[in-house]
Amino acid sequence: MKIIQGRLDSGTTAPAPEIDCWLPAREVSGVGVVIFPGGGYGMLAAHEGEGYARFLSEAGIAAFVVKYRLGSAGHRHPAMLEDALSAVAAVRSRAAEFGVDPRKIGVMGSSAGGHLAAHALVGWPQYASAVSLRPDFGILCYPVIFSDGLYAHKGTMRNLAGENISAEQLEELSCERHVTADTPPCFLWHTGEDAAVPLENSLAFATALRRNKVPFELHVYNQGRHGLGLGAPFDWGGECLRWILERE
């Protein structure tokens, strides 16, 4: 495990995000996954960061856990999105060093980290870079998608954009509204019992993908609280590995 840093090729003076690397020791697949832990944009949940990285690296997939800026430290949008895309650029620019195919680099996130992953999937065209910022696929685990309305997670949005979110920011931060035909393919999972971030978030993003003819796989499990990670009583991880490794 080692730490790298990455920055968007845009002249920004913002600090580069730290990225913990978990490289497979054997049966290397050539796939890389950039992971954004959940935590409501207020903290970083280890089980949705390092926990996922261990799981993926043991399956031959290189994993990169991003320590992105947080609202609890006074940062606001677009700092988090820029950290996410900087991480994608950093991994892709050093893909050969990590044994990764630069055409097989995806993003993964849970809860608020799922929002950040979804935002990277739809927001990458906003930035210019010498290295492509477009993830090749996305993995969204019980993601926050809505920025407002009945099914939005208000605490996540406060940490992301502050107390007085403008109508323009609400529009920009509601990820399902920005899916296009060029949005990367996705694997999504959620539970029907999730009371913190309701299932409707994943359903809305999947519906937008379907409307734009973007390939996706959605798994809905009846039981299970929010924030399960790999501690779920069902094998979403195995299904996700199959989906990743079946991709050409």
N, C-alpha and C positions, 0 to 999 in steps of 0.2 A: 504494500500500500504506500502510495506517495501522494503528495499534494501538488497540483499545478494551479496556475492562475490564467485567466483569460479575459480579454477586453474586446469590445466591439471596435472594429476598424473605422471609427467615426470621429476621432479627435477628442473623445470625451476624457475628462479628468477624473471621472468617478473611479473608486477603487475596484480592482478586478476581483471577482468572486473567487473564493477558495474552493477547490474541487478535490475531494478525496477519491482516489482511484483504487478500484478493486479489480485486479486483473486475474483471469482464470489461469490456473497452473497447468491444466491439461484439457484436452478435447476442445480446443479453442474454436469457436464458431465464426469469428470475424464480426459478430454483432456487438454494438456498443449501446448502452442505455444511460442517458443522463437523467439523474433522479432528483426530484424536488420534494423533500419531506413536507408533510403537512404540519399544521400547528396554528391555523388561523391567521397567518402572517404575523404572529406574535412570538412564536417559538418554532423550533425544528424538532419534530418527533423522531427519536432515534430508530424506533421500530419500522418507520416508513422511509428511513434513509439507509443507515448501516444494515438494518435487518434485511431490506430488499437487496442490497448490494451483495451481502454474503450469499443469499439464495441464488441470485443470478450468476455470480462468479463461479459457484459450484456447478452450475449447469453449462459452463463454457462461455458465458456472456460477460464481456467487460462492463463494469458498472462504475459510474462516476457520480458521487453524491455532492450536490452543490450547496454551499453555505451562502444562500442569497440574503440580501438585506431585508430587514424586518420593520414593520410598523412600530413595534414596541421599542425600537431604537430610534424612532423619529423619522424613518424613511417613508416615502410615499411613492405611489405610482408616478413615473414609469421605472423607478429604480429596480423593482423586482423583475419586470419583463426584460430589462436590459441585462441584468445578471444572468437570466435564463438563456438568452440568446448568445451572450458572451461565452457561456459554458459550452453551448453547442459548437460555436466557432472554434473554441480552444481545443476541444476534443477532435473535431474534424481536421484541424490544421496539423495535429500530431497523431493522426490515425495510424500511420505506419509504425510509429514508436510503440503504440499500444496494441498492435496486432489487430486493428479494427479496419473493416472495409468502410471507407468514407461515405459509401452509398447505403450503409446499414446502421445509421446512428439515429436512435429514437429518443423520445422523452417520456418520463414516467412521473406521475404524482398522485398523491392521495389528499382528499379533502381540499384545503386551500392550496396544497401542492398540486392537486389535480386542476385547480383553477389556473395555476401558473403554467402547467404543462399545456392545458387547452389554449391559454393565451399565447404561448409560444407557437402552437400549431396554426393559429389564425393570425397572429400579429407579426410574424417574421417579415412580411413584405414591407413593413413600415421603415425598415432600416436597410441601408446599403452596406455591403461588406465585401472585401476581397475573397473571403471564404463564405460559401453558402451557409445561410442561417436556417434554412428550411429543414426541420427534422424529417426523417424518412418515415417515421410512424410515431404513434402516441399510445400510451397506456394510461388510462384514467380510472383510478380507484375511488369510488364514492366521491366524485369531484363536486366542488362548488362551481356552478356554471352561471347561474343568474346573479345579476348585480342588484336587483331590486324585486319587489313583489312578494307574494305569499311564500314562495319556496326559496327565497334568498337567505343566505346566512349573514345577518347584519353585522356581527362582530368581525367577521372576515373582511367585509367591505370597509368598515371603519378603520381597521388596521392598514388596509391597502391604500385608501384614498382620503382618510380623515373624516371628520364629523360632518362637514358641509360639502357633500358630493354634488357636483353640478349635474345637470341633465346630460350634458355632453359626456362627462365621465361615466355616468351610468350606462349610457349607450355603448361606449367603447369597451367597458369592462364586462359586459354581458356576452360571453363568448359565443353562444349559439347564434347570435345575430351576424357573425362575421365569417361563418363557414362558407367556403367557395368550392368550386370544382378542383382547385389546386390545394385544398387542405389535405394533409397526409392521412393515410388509413389509420384506424383506431381500434383498440381493444378497450372495452369499458365493462366495469362491473359495479353493482350496487345491491343493496338489500331493501326489501319492501318495508322492513321495520325501522329503517334509519330515521330517527326523529330529529336529528341535528341538521343533517343535509338531506332533504327528502329525495326519493327516487326520481322525482320529476326533473331534477337537474340532469341526470344521465339521459333520461328519455328525450329531453329537449335537444341535447347535443346529438344524440343518435338520429333523431328526426331530421335535424339540419344536415347531417352527413348523408342520410338517405335521399333527401330532397336534391342534394347536389351530386348524387351518384358517386360518393366517396365510399370505398369499401370499409366496412366496420364489422365488429363482432360484439354484441351486447349480451352480458350474462346478468340475469336478475335472480337473486336468491331470496326466498321468502323470509327467512329468519336471520337475525344478526344485527347487533348494535352498530353505531357509527365508530369508525376508527379501528376496525378489527386488524387490519394489516394481514400478515401471514398467520395470525392466530384464529382465523375463521374456521368454523366446523365443516367447511366444504373446500374442495380443491380448486379454487380459482387460480392458484399459482401454477398448477399443472396445466390448466387450460391456457393460461397466458404463455407459458413456455412453448407449448405446442404451436400457438398462433405465431409467436415470434420466429420460431425455427422453421416453420412451414413457408414463411414469406421468402420470395425469391429476390 
